[in-house]
Amino acid sequence: MLRYTISRLLQAVLVTLVMSLLLFMLIGLMPGDPVENMLEGNPSLTPDNIAQMRELYGMNQPLYARYGHWLYSALHGDLGYSSLYFRPVLDVLGPAVIQTAKLLIACEIISIPLAMFLGAVAARKPGGWTDSMISLLAFASISLPGFWTSLILIIVFSVKLGWLPASGTPLLSDAPFTEQIVHMILPIVVLTFFHVGPLVRYVRASMIETLNSDFVRTARAKGLSETTVIMRHALRNALIPMVTVLALGFGSLFSGALVVETIFGMLGMGKVIYDAISNIDFNLALVGLLLATIVTLFSSLLADIAYAWLDPRITLK
């Protein structure tokens, strides 16, 4: 187990380095000049001043040399300076990461119990009307585009009914906690809707298989109620492999959060990355996208380790 974990950690580090190089090259090929964009609006600057700034920021160097300097600085804790916010990249990303973490944690707290309940109810009578309705809801969750659902909810609950704000972030940074929760309701609903569908399908399939097991038949033969059989015996065993599904699903949930944050104007990772790319903020866009990649890799790594822990037959081969 230890050897397998170390091997997967080394692979994750290698993939992170490769992804950092690819992201650096792709962002470096974006149209536009970061220096000119940063100095835009200053009429006193001459072409010589711009050339000096390009030399100062190393923009005249080859791409591989710039990547080497950036990687050396990043390994020493210096992730660069944001040309859009005129602040260090870490200072910009810190509050954004916290905002995104709040959204993801709230979504997980709601999605996991809801998926367990709906999946267990659907598996109780496969093919019945309850199973059909829950399966239809799960398929809608998987099929509908996130941006479309977000816009529909904004139109209905914000524009037409006026019950909830369309923005995911209050205007004042020191707004009361209750106001912050109200602003996050629609983004949480959208993310939960798209996260719970695959989980429900998995819990349902696992429960149906478990309910046909010998130990469940034994529990029923002892005279236990159907609710006790499902909740205490079947559901507990059916959810053991769900650890890996949750870990793998966290990467897609994080990616979905970036889209939802952009649509609802939340000051999270999605909004920061979108603004950085739109305004050719090289350092901020690179670190933001790399952080999103690391989160996805880390969730995949957790899934592999959890699966190896649950199933000792898993080896390096």
Secondary structure, DSSP 8 states (H G I E B T S, - for coil): -HHHHHHHHHHHHHHHHHHHHHHHHHHHTSSS-HHHHHTTT-TT--HHHHHHHHHHTTTTS-HHHHHHHHHHHHHTT---EETTTTEEHHHHHHHHHHHHHHHHHHHHHHHHHHHHHHHHHHHHSTTSHHHHHHHHHHHHHHHS-HHHHHHHHIIIIIIIS--S-S-SS-SSTT--HHHHHHHHHHHHHHHHHHHHHHHHHHHHHHHHHHHTSHHHHHHHHTT--HHHIIIIIIHHHHTTTHHHHHHHHHHHHHHHHHHHHHHHT-SSHHHHHHHHHHTT-HHHHHHHHHHHHHHHHHHHHHHHHHHHHH-TT----
